[in-house]
Structures are given as C-alpha cells and as structure tokens.
C-alpha cells in the first residue's frame, strides 16, 4: 500500500492524458458523465495516473476549472491555501509509477 501525503494532493500540471485536454482518453460523452458525477456527489475528479499509482490526486485540469470551484473539497483547499494554510501538496502525475 502506498503512503498518501496528508492534506489535499493535486497534480502539479495537467498530465499528458488529462480529461481537460485534447489528448483525453475518453470521449466527450464519458467526460461529461464523469464531470456530472463529480458535481452530483460533491467530489473531485482523480487523476487516473495517480489512481494507477495507488494515490488520490485531484486532476489539475479539474482543480483549475469551474467544476473544481463547484465542489466542497476543492473549495476548502483553495480557501485554506489563500488563508495561508499549507494544505495542498503538488505531485507530478506524469512521473508516477504503477503500484
């Protein structure tokens, strides 16, 4: 089992297959379903490269988007960061290894 850093982990940059890029690995219908699920469940989209590595990492594209601004976990992370709390850990998703 991999060790997760305390706090809220976010991809430092959009990965090469980001859901919010032209290189996404799903079609637009699936993308829209994923994003709708996140909004309905007040949760964030996890970077699939983080998931493969056994980590819970918020997708950078989601974090930067209006979708991210609409869910509580991202709102809290952004607000606490603005207030000076060190709650966000950045991880380069393209450099993660499969677990």
Secondary structure, 3 states (H helix, E strand, C coil): CCCCCCCEEEECCCCCCCCCCCCCCCCHHHHHHHHHHHHHCCCCCECHHHHHCCCCCECHHHHHCCCHHHCHHHHHHHHHHHCCCCCEEEECHHHCCCC
